[in-house]
Amino acid sequence: TPSLHIVNTKDLLVSKAVFEAMRLEREVTGQVAVLVRRNSDAKDVKLALKGIDSNATVMRVDAARGREFAGVVIYDASGAAYASSQPINARLLYLAATRALHALVFISLGRPTKLLEGIPRDLLRRDEP
């Protein structure tokens, strides 16, 4: 079951992304990816993964087109990153979510995007503070 984790600081967002990527690497067979919206976010996650025994791929969502991963962590699935008022955000979130073959984790800095609100609780496990 895909999961949604809500954090309230940027530091927690980065550390949760690293934690979830490492957890997925232990639980699934195959490549794990952390998908981000901005280059600056990719740098933050890569820096946090540096020196840790992890083979997770960190890339922007738009660069993941055509790729598949055993596990995917969607970094910052918040309303700020994926505003529901802009159609491109729905397409990018769909692109990110459909890259996962076996495991999918959404992490949101603050309130999650409204694009996730319609998903029933039995289809998306929510871990809220």
TIVO-2410 file (N, C-alpha, C; in nm, 3 decimals):
# residues 129
REC num residu      c1      c2      c3 atome chaine
REC   1      T   0.085  -0.118   0.000     N      A
REC   1      T   0.000   0.000   0.000    CA      A
REC   1      T   0.089   0.124   0.000     C      A
REC   2      P   0.067   0.216  -0.090     N      A
REC   2      P   0.142   0.342  -0.087    CA      A
REC   2      P   0.119   0.414   0.045     C      A
REC   3      S   0.216   0.496   0.085     N      A
REC   3      S   0.203   0.568   0.210    CA      A
REC   3      S   0.231   0.716   0.191     C      A
REC   4      L   0.173   0.796   0.280     N      A
REC   4      L   0.191   0.941   0.281    CA      A
REC   4      L   0.240   0.980   0.419     C      A
REC   5      H   0.354   1.047   0.424     N      A
REC   5      H   0.412   1.095   0.549    CA      A
REC   5      H   0.417   1.246   0.546     C      A
REC   6      I   0.369   1.309   0.652     N      A
REC   6      I   0.367   1.455   0.659    CA      A
REC   6      I   0.467   1.499   0.765     C      A
REC   7      V   0.555   1.589   0.724     N      A
REC   7      V   0.655   1.646   0.815    CA      A
REC   7      V   0.637   1.797   0.819     C      A
REC   8      N   0.697   1.861   0.920     N      A
REC   8      N   0.673   2.005   0.934    CA      A
REC   8      N   0.798   2.093   0.920     C      A
REC   9      T   0.913   2.034   0.889     N      A
REC   9      T   1.032   2.116   0.862    CA      A
REC   9      T   1.109   2.059   0.744     C      A
REC  10      K   1.187   2.143   0.681     N      A
REC  10      K   1.269   2.102   0.566    CA      A
REC  10      K   1.370   1.995   0.608     C      A
REC  11      D   1.429   2.011   0.727     N      A
REC  11      D   1.525   1.912   0.775    CA      A
REC  11      D   1.459   1.775   0.790     C      A
REC  12      L   1.337   1.772   0.844     N      A
REC  12      L   1.265   1.646   0.857    CA      A
REC  12      L   1.228   1.588   0.721     C      A
REC  13      L   1.199   1.675   0.626     N      A
REC  13      L   1.167   1.630   0.490    CA      A
REC  13      L   1.286   1.555   0.431     C      A
REC  14      V   1.403   1.614   0.441     N      A
REC  14      V   1.524   1.552   0.386    CA      A
REC  14      V   1.554   1.421   0.460     C      A
REC  15      S   1.551   1.424   0.592     N      A
REC  15      S   1.585   1.303   0.667    CA      A
REC  15      S   1.482   1.192   0.645     C      A
REC  16      K   1.354   1.227   0.633     N      A
REC  16      K   1.252   1.126   0.606    CA      A
REC  16      K   1.270   1.066   0.468     C      A
REC  17      A   1.306   1.147   0.371     N      A
REC  17      A   1.331   1.096   0.235    CA      A
REC  17      A   1.447   0.997   0.236     C      A
REC  18      V   1.553   1.030   0.306     N      A
REC  18      V   1.668   0.940   0.316    CA      A
REC  18      V   1.629   0.811   0.388     C      A
REC  19      F   1.558   0.826   0.499     N      A
REC  19      F   1.514   0.708   0.576    CA      A
REC  19      F   1.428   0.615   0.490     C      A
REC  20      E   1.330   0.673   0.420     N      A
REC  20      E   1.239   0.592   0.338    CA      A
REC  20      E   1.312   0.528   0.220     C      A
REC  21      A   1.405   0.599   0.160     N      A
REC  21      A   1.482   0.542   0.049    CA      A
REC  21      A   1.563   0.422   0.098     C      A
REC  22      M   1.625   0.435   0.212     N      A
REC  22      M   1.705   0.326   0.268    CA      A
REC  22      M   1.615   0.208   0.308     C      A
REC  23      R   1.498   0.238   0.363     N      A
REC  23      R   1.404   0.132   0.399    CA      A
REC  23      R   1.360   0.055   0.274     C      A
REC  24      L   1.327   0.129   0.169     N      A
REC  24      L   1.284   0.063   0.045    CA      A
REC  24      L   1.397  -0.021  -0.015     C      A
REC  25      E   1.520   0.027  -0.005     N      A
REC  25      E   1.632  -0.050  -0.057    CA      A
REC  25      E   1.644  -0.186   0.014     C      A
REC  26      R   1.609  -0.190   0.142     N      A
REC  26      R   1.612  -0.316   0.216    CA      A
REC  26      R   1.493  -0.406   0.182     C      A
REC  27      E   1.378  -0.345   0.148     N      A
REC  27      E   1.254  -0.421   0.133    CA      A
REC  27      E   1.220  -0.463  -0.009     C      A
REC  28      V   1.269  -0.394  -0.108     N      A
REC  28      V   1.235  -0.429  -0.246    CA      A
REC  28      V   1.361  -0.473  -0.321     C      A
REC  29      T   1.340  -0.554  -0.424     N      A
REC  29      T   1.451  -0.595  -0.509    CA      A
REC  29      T   1.451  -0.504  -0.630     C      A
REC  30      G   1.559  -0.433  -0.647     N      A
REC  30      G   1.569  -0.341  -0.761    CA      A
REC  30      G   1.603  -0.201  -0.717     C      A
REC  31      Q   1.609  -0.112  -0.813     N      A
REC  31      Q   1.650   0.026  -0.790    CA      A
REC  31      Q   1.542   0.108  -0.720     C      A
REC  32      V   1.587   0.195  -0.631     N      A
REC  32      V   1.499   0.288  -0.560    CA      A
REC  32      V   1.533   0.429  -0.605     C      A
REC  33      A   1.430   0.512  -0.622     N      A
REC  33      A   1.451   0.651  -0.665    CA      A
REC  33      A   1.381   0.747  -0.570     C      A
REC  34      V   1.446   0.861  -0.547     N      A
REC  34      V   1.383   0.974  -0.480    CA      A
REC  34      V   1.359   1.077  -0.589     C      A
REC  35      L   1.232   1.108  -0.613     N      A
REC  35      L   1.197   1.201  -0.721    CA      A
REC  35      L   1.161   1.336  -0.662     C      A
REC  36      V   1.225   1.440  -0.714     N      A
REC  36      V   1.210   1.576  -0.663    CA      A
REC  36      V   1.162   1.669  -0.774     C      A
REC  37      R   1.114   1.786  -0.736     N      A
REC  37      R   1.070   1.885  -0.835    CA      A
REC  37      R   1.182   1.978  -0.878     C      A
REC  38      R   1.269   2.016  -0.784     N      A
REC  38      R   1.370   2.119  -0.811    CA      A
REC  38      R   1.512   2.065  -0.797     C      A
REC  39      N   1.605   2.122  -0.873     N      A
REC  39      N   1.745   2.085  -0.863    CA      A
REC  39      N   1.799   2.106  -0.722     C      A
REC  40      S   1.756   2.213  -0.656     N      A
REC  40      S   1.804   2.240  -0.520    CA      A
REC  40      S   1.762   2.129  -0.424     C      A
REC  41      D   1.643   2.072  -0.445     N      A
REC  41      D   1.599   1.960  -0.361    CA      A
REC  41      D   1.685   1.836  -0.389     C      A
REC  42      A   1.718   1.813  -0.514     N      A
REC  42      A   1.804   1.699  -0.549    CA      A
REC  42      A   1.940   1.713  -0.480     C      A
REC  43      K   1.995   1.834  -0.479     N      A
REC  43      K   2.123   1.857  -0.412    CA      A
REC  43      K   2.113   1.827  -0.264     C      A
REC  44      D   2.005   1.871  -0.200     N      A
REC  44      D   1.987   1.847  -0.056    CA      A
REC  44      D   1.982   1.698  -0.025     C      A
REC  45      V   1.906   1.623  -0.104     N      A
REC  45      V   1.891   1.479  -0.079    CA      A
REC  45      V   2.022   1.407  -0.109     C      A
REC  46      K   2.088   1.443  -0.219     N      A
REC  46      K   2.216   1.379  -0.253    CA      A
REC  46      K   2.319   1.404  -0.144     C      A
REC  47      L   2.322   1.524  -0.090     N      A
REC  47      L   2.415   1.557   0.017    CA      A
REC  47      L   2.387   1.473   0.141     C      A
REC  48      A   2.259   1.455   0.173     N      A
REC  48      A   2.221   1.374   0.289    CA      A
REC  48      A   2.254   1.227   0.268     C      A
REC  49      L   2.248   1.180   0.144     N      A
REC  49      L   2.279   1.040   0.114    CA      A
REC  49      L   2.429   1.014   0.105     C      A
REC  50      K   2.507   1.121   0.089     N      A
REC  50      K   2.652   1.107   0.074    CA      A
REC  50      K   2.710   1.045   0.201     C      A
REC  51      G   2.791   0.944   0.183     N      A
REC  51      G   2.853   0.879   0.296    CA      A
REC  51      G   2.767   0.771   0.360     C      A
REC  52      I   2.644   0.756   0.313     N      A
REC  52      I   2.555   0.652   0.361    CA      A
REC  52      I   2.557   0.540   0.257     C      A
REC  53      D   2.551   0.418   0.302     N      A
REC  53      D   2.554   0.305   0.211    CA      A
REC  53      D   2.419   0.293   0.140     C      A
REC  54      S   2.402   0.374   0.035     N      A
REC  54      S   2.276   0.377  -0.038    CA      A
REC  54      S   2.305   0.388  -0.187     C      A
REC  55      N   2.226   0.316  -0.265     N      A
REC  55      N   2.237   0.323  -0.410    CA      A
REC  55      N   2.116   0.392  -0.471     C      A
REC  56      A   2.040   0.465  -0.390     N      A
REC  56      A   1.920   0.532  -0.439    CA      A
REC  56      A   1.956   0.636  -0.545     C      A
REC  57      T   1.874   0.641  -0.646     N      A
REC  57      T   1.887   0.741  -0.751    CA      A
REC  57      T   1.806   0.863  -0.709     C      A
REC  58      V   1.864   0.981  -0.725     N      A
REC  58      V   1.792   1.105  -0.695    CA      A
REC  58      V   1.783   1.182  -0.826     C      A
REC  59      M   1.660   1.214  -0.866     N      A
REC  59      M   1.643   1.287  -0.992    CA      A
REC  59      M   1.515   1.369  -0.990     C      A
REC  60      R   1.509   1.465  -1.080     N      A
REC  60      R   1.387   1.543  -1.096    CA      A
REC  60      R   1.280   1.456  -1.159     C      A
REC  61      V   1.156   1.485  -1.126     N      A
REC  61      V   1.043   1.408  -1.176    CA      A
REC  61      V   1.043   1.407  -1.329     C      A
REC  62      D   1.063   1.522  -1.390     N      A
REC  62      D   1.056   1.529  -1.537    CA      A
REC  62      D   1.165   1.445  -1.605     C      A
REC  63      A   1.274   1.419  -1.535     N      A
REC  63      A   1.382   1.337  -1.591    CA      A
REC  63      A   1.353   1.187  -1.578     C      A
REC  64      A   1.251   1.152  -1.501     N      A
REC  64      A   1.219   1.011  -1.477    CA      A
REC  64      A   1.127   0.953  -1.584     C      A
REC  65      R   1.082   1.034  -1.676     N      A
REC  65      R   0.993   0.986  -1.782    CA      A
REC  65      R   1.057   0.867  -1.854     C      A
REC  66      G   0.980   0.759  -1.869     N      A
REC  66      G   1.029   0.641  -1.937    CA      A
REC  66      G   1.108   0.546  -1.848     C      A
REC  67      R   1.132   0.583  -1.724     N      A
REC  67      R   1.208   0.498  -1.631    CA      A
REC  67      R   1.113   0.430  -1.534     C      A
REC  68      E   1.153   0.317  -1.480     N      A
REC  68      E   1.077   0.248  -1.376    CA      A
REC  68      E   1.172   0.210  -1.264     C      A
REC  69      F   1.120   0.210  -1.142     N      A
REC  69      F   1.199   0.178  -1.024    CA      A
REC  69      F   1.120   0.083  -0.935     C      A
REC  70      A   1.189  -0.004  -0.865     N      A
REC  70      A   1.121  -0.095  -0.774    CA      A
REC  70      A   1.050  -0.017  -0.665     C      A
REC  71      G   1.115   0.088  -0.616     N      A
REC  71      G   1.055   0.173  -0.514    CA      A
REC  71      G   1.077   0.319  -0.545     C      A
REC  72      V   0.978   0.401  -0.512     N      A
REC  72      V   0.988   0.545  -0.538    CA      A
REC  72      V   0.946   0.623  -0.413     C      A
REC  73      V   1.028   0.722  -0.380     N      A
REC  73      V   0.995   0.820  -0.277    CA      A
REC  73      V   0.968   0.951  -0.349     C      A
REC  74      I   0.848   1.004  -0.333     N      A
REC  74      I   0.816   1.134  -0.392    CA      A
REC  74      I   0.841   1.239  -0.286     C      A
REC  75      Y   0.941   1.320  -0.311     N      A
REC  75      Y   0.989   1.421  -0.218    CA      A
REC  75      Y   0.901   1.546  -0.226     C      A
REC  76      D   0.842   1.581  -0.117     N      A
REC  76      D   0.756   1.699  -0.102    CA      A
REC  76      D   0.633   1.698  -0.192     C      A
REC  77      A   0.540   1.614  -0.154     N      A
REC  77      A   0.411   1.606  -0.224    CA      A
REC  77      A   0.312   1.705  -0.163     C      A
REC  78      S   0.362   1.824  -0.131     N      A
REC  78      S   0.279   1.925  -0.066    CA      A
REC  78      S   0.202   2.008  -0.168     C      A
REC  79      G   0.106   2.084  -0.117     N      A
REC  79      G   0.031   2.175  -0.202    CA      A
REC  79      G   0.120   2.284  -0.261     C      A
REC  80      A   0.227   2.318  -0.190     N      A
REC  80      A   0.319   2.420  -0.242    CA      A
REC  80      A   0.397   2.367  -0.362     C      A
REC  81      A   0.435   2.241  -0.359     N      A
REC  81      A   0.512   2.182  -0.469    CA      A
REC  81      A   0.424   2.136  -0.584     C      A
REC  82      Y   0.302   2.089  -0.552     N      A
REC  82      Y   0.210   2.036  -0.653    CA      A
REC  82      Y   0.074   2.103  -0.639     C      A
REC  83      A   0.068   2.232  -0.665     N      A
REC  83      A  -0.058   2.305  -0.653    CA      A
REC  83      A  -0.161   2.247  -0.749     C      A
REC  84      S  -0.278   2.216  -0.695     N      A
REC  84      S  -0.382   2.153  -0.777    CA      A
REC  84      S  -0.440   2.247  -0.881     C      A
REC  85      S  -0.415   2.377  -0.868     N      A
REC  85      S  -0.468   2.474  -0.963    CA      A
REC  85      S  -0.392   2.475  -1.096     C      A
REC  86      Q  -0.277   2.410  -1.101     N      A
REC  86      Q  -0.197   2.407  -1.223    CA      A
REC  86      Q  -0.197   2.266  -1.281     C      A
REC  87      P  -0.255   2.246  -1.399     N      A
REC  87      P  -0.265   2.112  -1.458    CA      A
REC  87      P  -0.132   2.039  -1.473     C      A
REC  88      I  -0.023   2.112  -1.496     N      A
REC  88      I   0.108   2.047  -1.510    CA      A
REC  88      I   0.144   1.969  -1.385     C      A
REC  89      N   0.100   2.016  -1.268     N      A
REC  89      N   0.134   1.949  -1.143    CA      A
REC  89      N   0.066   1.813  -1.132     C      A
REC  90      A  -0.055   1.801  -1.180     N      A
REC  90      A  -0.124   1.672  -1.180    CA      A
REC  90      A  -0.049   1.574  -1.271     C      A
REC  91      R  -0.004   1.622  -1.385     N      A
REC  91      R   0.070   1.535  -1.477    CA      A
REC  91      R   0.204   1.492  -1.417     C      A
REC  92      L   0.273   1.585  -1.351     N      A
REC  92      L   0.402   1.551  -1.291    CA      A
REC  92      L   0.386   1.455  -1.173     C      A
REC  93      L   0.284   1.476  -1.092     N      A
REC  93      L   0.261   1.386  -0.979    CA      A
REC  93      L   0.224   1.247  -1.030     C      A
REC  94      Y   0.143   1.242  -1.134     N      A
REC  94      Y   0.107   1.114  -1.196    CA      A
REC  94      Y   0.233   1.046  -1.251     C      A
REC  95      L   0.316   1.123  -1.321     N      A
REC  95      L   0.440   1.070  -1.375    CA      A
REC  95      L   0.526   1.011  -1.263     C      A
REC  96      A   0.541   1.084  -1.154     N      A
REC  96      A   0.623   1.038  -1.042    CA      A
REC  96      A   0.566   0.909  -0.982     C      A
REC  97      A   0.437   0.909  -0.957     N      A
REC  97      A   0.375   0.794  -0.891    CA      A
REC  97      A   0.378   0.669  -0.977     C      A
REC  98      T   0.369   0.685  -1.107     N      A
REC  98      T   0.366   0.568  -1.195    CA      A
REC  98      T   0.505   0.514  -1.229     C      A
REC  99      R   0.609   0.572  -1.172     N      A
REC  99      R   0.744   0.518  -1.190    CA      A
REC  99      R   0.767   0.399  -1.097     C      A
REC 100      A   0.685   0.387  -0.991     N      A
REC 100      A   0.704   0.282  -0.890    CA      A
REC 100      A   0.643   0.150  -0.935     C      A
REC 101      L   0.722   0.045  -0.930     N      A
REC 101      L   0.673  -0.089  -0.964    CA      A
REC 101      L   0.617  -0.162  -0.843     C      A
REC 102      H   0.679  -0.145  -0.725     N      A
REC 102      H   0.640  -0.224  -0.609    CA      A
REC 102      H   0.611  -0.143  -0.483     C      A
REC 103      A   0.675  -0.030  -0.465     N      A
REC 103      A   0.658   0.048  -0.341    CA      A
REC 103      A   0.659   0.197  -0.374     C      A
REC 104      L   0.566   0.269  -0.309     N      A
REC 104      L   0.552   0.413  -0.334    CA      A
REC 104      L   0.531   0.485  -0.202     C      A
REC 105      V   0.613   0.589  -0.180     N      A
REC 105      V   0.605   0.670  -0.059    CA      A
REC 105      V   0.597   0.817  -0.099     C      A
REC 106      F   0.495   0.885  -0.049     N      A
REC 106      F   0.483   1.030  -0.064    CA      A
REC 106      F   0.528   1.093   0.067     C      A
REC 107      I   0.609   1.198   0.059     N      A
REC 107      I   0.646   1.275   0.178    CA      A
REC 107      I   0.609   1.420   0.150     C      A
REC 108      S   0.535   1.479   0.242     N      A
REC 108      S   0.486   1.615   0.223    CA      A
REC 108      S   0.538   1.707   0.331     C      A
REC 109      L   0.589   1.822   0.290     N      A
REC 109      L   0.628   1.927   0.385    CA      A
REC 109      L   0.504   2.011   0.411     C      A
REC 110      G   0.437   1.983   0.521     N      A
REC 110      G   0.311   2.050   0.551    CA      A
REC 110      G   0.196   1.982   0.480     C      A
REC 111      R   0.092   2.058   0.455     N      A
REC 111      R  -0.031   2.003   0.398    CA      A
REC 111      R  -0.005   1.940   0.260     C      A
REC 112      P  -0.048   1.815   0.242     N      A
REC 112      P  -0.029   1.749   0.113    CA      A
REC 112      P  -0.111   1.818   0.003     C      A
REC 113      T  -0.069   1.798  -0.120     N      A
REC 113      T  -0.141   1.853  -0.233    CA      A
REC 113      T  -0.285   1.801  -0.234     C      A
REC 114      K  -0.375   1.883  -0.279     N      A
REC 114      K  -0.515   1.843  -0.289    CA      A
REC 114      K  -0.533   1.731  -0.391     C      A
REC 115      L  -0.434   1.711  -0.477     N      A
REC 115      L  -0.440   1.604  -0.577    CA      A
REC 115      L  -0.444   1.467  -0.511     C      A
REC 116      L  -0.401   1.456  -0.386     N      A
REC 116      L  -0.403   1.329  -0.314    CA      A
REC 116      L  -0.527   1.311  -0.227     C      A
REC 117      E  -0.607   1.416  -0.211     N      A
REC 117      E  -0.721   1.411  -0.119    CA      A
REC 117      E  -0.827   1.309  -0.155     C      A
REC 118      G  -0.847   1.282  -0.281     N      A
REC 118      G  -0.953   1.191  -0.322    CA      A
REC 118      G  -0.919   1.044  -0.309     C      A
REC 119      I  -0.796   1.013  -0.269     N      A
REC 119      I  -0.755   0.873  -0.258    CA      A
REC 119      I  -0.806   0.817  -0.125     C      A
REC 120      P  -0.884   0.709  -0.128     N      A
REC 120      P  -0.938   0.652  -0.004    CA      A
REC 120      P  -0.827   0.606   0.090     C      A
REC 121      R  -0.854   0.612   0.220     N      A
REC 121      R  -0.755   0.574   0.321    CA      A
REC 121      R  -0.708   0.430   0.308     C      A
REC 122      D  -0.791   0.342   0.256     N      A
REC 122      D  -0.748   0.202   0.242    CA      A
REC 122      D  -0.653   0.184   0.123     C      A
REC 123      L  -0.641   0.285   0.039     N      A
REC 123      L  -0.549   0.279  -0.075    CA      A
REC 123      L  -0.423   0.363  -0.053     C      A
REC 124      L  -0.425   0.451   0.047     N      A
REC 124      L  -0.309   0.535   0.077    CA      A
REC 124      L  -0.297   0.550   0.228     C      A
REC 125      R  -0.202   0.477   0.286     N      A
REC 125      R  -0.180   0.482   0.431    CA      A
REC 125      R  -0.120   0.618   0.467     C      A
REC 126      R  -0.181   0.686   0.563     N      A
REC 126      R  -0.137   0.820   0.601    CA      A
REC 126      R  -0.069   0.817   0.738     C      A
REC 127      D   0.050   0.877   0.744     N      A
REC 127      D   0.125   0.890   0.868    CA      A
REC 127      D   0.140   1.039   0.894     C      A
REC 128      E   0.053   1.091   0.979     N      A
REC 128      E   0.051   1.235   1.005    CA      A
REC 128      E   0.101   1.263   1.146     C      A
REC 129      P   0.171   1.378   1.163     N      A
REC 129      P   0.221   1.412   1.297    CA      A
REC 129      P   0.110   1.443   1.395     C      A
***
